[in-house]
């Protein structure tokens, strides 16, 4: 979707452990893509909490502000189409997750977009 290969799943696929993401020293070495993805996920969660979806313009502005506060490299504006596709994938994965019975697992291949789009 956004072409990230070095965000969360890409880093795990390349050998990072889940504990690495909690280690401040290791997190300081995170690639820009990982920070961009983390902030995008945070904005999607903010939308969920607000009970309304942002426009692509609002989303991109929020992303820029969040990255600037962290001293992270800026990311380009997200288009309406990209945001719609991201929300669609997230919605399908959420539906799959909520349909699981206790003890079942959700397997998400990487890259996820090719598996659920």
Helices and strands as residue ranges (DSSP letters): H 8-13, G 18-22, H 24-27, H 32-50, H 56-70, H 80-98, H 112-116
